[in-house]
Amino acid sequence: MDATLATGVKLEKMLLNRAGRAIADFDLIREGDRVAVALSGGKDSFSLLRLLFLLQRRSPVSFEMTGLTIHNGSDLFQADLLEEYCHREGIPLHVERTSLAAVVEEKRRPGSPYCSLCSRLRRGALYGAARALGCNKLALGHHLDDAAETLLMNLFFEGSLKAMPPKLLAENGRITLIRPLLYAPEALLADYAREQGFPVIDCGCWLCGEQEQERARMKVLIAQVSGRYPKVRSSILSALTRLEPRFLMDRRRHDFEEEEAPRGTPEG
């Protein structure tokens, strides 16, 4: 079924199925896990929070979950809307208050983007807060389009073939990152957020606006290509799950010295 035709209960069921399939395919949540769900206030994180909350209630695997919001210290950050939503829905939420916005303004090097530094600091704050809450998993709201854009950005600008794995042990080695929405396209999540009426907010940072132009261009590129080839997103997803090192040039993954036919006399 076309994602654009899915509405209401069908849309939610479709997203639950995709999230559940990703969880099963990549062993994202195990019995007894304590999962912190990063709630930024955007459509993707709201969708993830609600879908995991619904899955928790029907899953044969018992796990605990809580929303986790990093307050950046800006007076414009509308944490009260997130708290009101979670209280109404019966979803636990912890708001970790920080001074990230002020730190970014102070530490940013001239000419460097605000958002990339803020993102790194926010990720560190998420790790620390999740561990302080006793969580061993941190769920992030990255979706299929995020993975595709990241793959192209790394290919074009970093010269590497990497994207967003569904499961990854964090740099500190103490918490596992999971991405249950990697089977879900952004358009589906946008429709879901509208239907659910999530109180979507932005980061409230007065420094914002210098978003990564490369990512925006990748989003446009994928949209243009998918206009002609509608299955391009699912094709990229398939490529991420079917790496064939033999047909690449990474000497760490392939022994080119062995790629030799035996010498001998002509046949005949």
N, C-alpha and C positions, 0 to 999 in steps of 0.2 A: 504494500500500500504506500502511495506517495505521502511523504511527510506533510505536505501542504494540505492534504485532505483529512488529516487526523485532527479530531477535535474532542474536547471534553474527556470523558472516561477513556475513550480509545487512545487519545494522546497520552494520558497518564499511564495506561497499561503498556503502551509501546515503549515508553521511557523506562518503566519498571523492568520490562523484559530485557531491554538493552543493558541497563545497569546490572541486573541480576546475572546476565550472561557474562559480562565482563568480570564480575566478582568470581564467578565459577571458573571461567577460562584461565584466569591468572591468579587464582587463590588469594584474593585480596583481603578477605575477612575470614578469620578462623574463630572457632569456639573460644569464648573467654576474652576476646579482644576488647580493648577500650579504645574507641575511635573518636578523635577530635575532628570535627568537620569545619574547615576554614570558611567562615561566613564573612565575606567582604561587604556584602550588601548588594552585589550585582546579580543579574538574572541567573547566571550559571551557578553561583554558590548557593543562592536560594533554592534553585531546582535540586541541587545535590542534597542539601539539608533535608528537604521534604521527602525526596525519594528514598534516602537512606532511613529516614524515620519510618516510612511506610514499610520498607523491606524488613526493618528490625522487628516489626510487630508480626510479620508472617513468615520469617525465616526459620528453618529448622536449626540453624546455627545461632546460639545465644551469644549476643555481644552487647556492650554498652556504647552509647554515643552521646556526645555533647557538642553543641555549636561552640565555636571559638572565634571571637572577633578581636582583631588588633586595632585598638583606638590609636590613631596617629597623633593625638594631642591637639588637633585643630578644633576650634570652636564650631566649625561648620560641619563636622562629622556627626551625622544624625544617628548616633548609637541608640537613642531612645526608641526609634522606629523598629530597629532590629529586636530590641528587648521586648517591646510590646507584641510583636508578631510571635516570637518564641513563647512568651507567656501565654498568649491566647491559644496556641497550638499544643501547649504542653511539652515543648522541646527544651531541654536544659541548654542554657547559654552562659558562657563565661566571657566577659569583656575585659581584655587585658589592656590597661591604659599605659600608653607610652608617650614619649616626646619625639617620635620619629620625624615629624614634619620640621621641627626646629633643628634636629640633628642634621637632616638632609640639607637644609638651607645653609648650615654652618660648614659642613664637610664637603659639599660638592665642589669639584674642581672646575675652574672656568672652562666653559665650552662643553662640558659633559652633561648628559641629560639627567634631569631630576628623577624620572620614573625608574630608571634601571637601578640607581643607588637605593631608592626607597624600597624597591622590590626585594633587593638582597637583605636589607635591614629587617624588613617585614617578615621575610622567610625565617630569619634567625629568631625573631621574636615569637613566631609561631612554634618553632621547635621547642624553645625554652618553656613557653606557656603550656604546650601539650604535655611535656614531660612532667611539669609541676602538677598538672591535673591527674597524673598517673596513667596517661594514655600511651599506648605503644604504636598506634597508627595515626597518621594525619591524612585526612581525605581532602583532596583538592578538586576544584570544579573544572579542570581542563577537559575540553571536549574534542571531538574529531577534527574540527577546523583548527583548533589550537595546535594539535599534533601535526597536521598537514602544513600549516604556516611555519612552524618551528623547523620542520624538515627542510623546507625550501630556503628558509633563512640561513640555516647552517650550511646547506649545499652552496648557495650563491655567495655568502659573505664570510663564512668561516672555513670553507673547504673541507667539510666533514659530513659524513652520513650519520646523523643522529637526530632523534626527535624527542618524544616524551614517553618513556616507558610507563606501563600501567602500574608497575610496582618497583620501588627503588629504596634501598637502604640509604638514609640520609647521610650527609657528610660526617655528622657527629657519631654515627654508628649506633645511635640509641633510639631511633624512631624510624618507622617505615612509612614512606609516602605512598599513597594509593590514589589512583585516578579512575573511579568507577564510571565516569561519563565518556570514556574514550570511544565508545561505539555510537555516541549520540551526536548528530550534526547540530551546529549552532542554531540553525533556523528552527529546529524542533524545540529547542530549549527556549528560544525567544517566544514562540507561540505558547508554550507552557507557562512561562512567567506572566504573560498577558492574561491568560485564562485564569490563573490562580490569583492574580491581583497582588503579587508580591510587592511590598513597599521598597522598591529598588532605590538605592541611593548611590551617590558617587563617593569618592574618597574624602571629599571635603577639603582637599589640599589646595591652598592658594597658589602653590607652585606648579600645579598640574597644567597640562596643555602641551608640554614637550614630549608627547607620546612618541614611541618608536616608529619612525616613518617607514622603516623597512617592513615591520609587521603589517602596517596598514596597506602597503603596496602588495604584500603577499596575499592579503585578504582579497584585494581587488583582482589580482591575477587569478586566484582560484575561482572566484565568482565568474570571471570572464571565460575561463576554460570550461567550467561546469555548465555554462550557458550553451556551449556547443556539444560537450560530452557530459551528460548528466551524471554518469557514474564515476566521475573522476575522484570524488572523495572516498568512495568505497574502494576504488582501485588503489589509492594511496594507502588506505588502511591495510589492504591486503599485502601491499609491498612491505609494509613495516613488520609484517608477521612472516615474511618469506624471504629472508636474507639468503643469498647464494654467494658465499665468499669466492667460489671458484671463478666467477665472472666479474670480480672486482680486482683491485690492484694493491690491496693491503698485504704487505709482506709479513705482517704479524699473524695473519689469518690463513695464509696460503704459501705453500712451499713451491716456489717456481723452479727450484733445482730438480724437483721430481717430475716436472712437466716436460718430459723428454721421451720421445719414441726411441726404441732400441735401434742401434746402428747394425747394419748387416748387409749381406749381399742382396742384390736385386732379386725379387721373386720371379719365378717363371720357369 
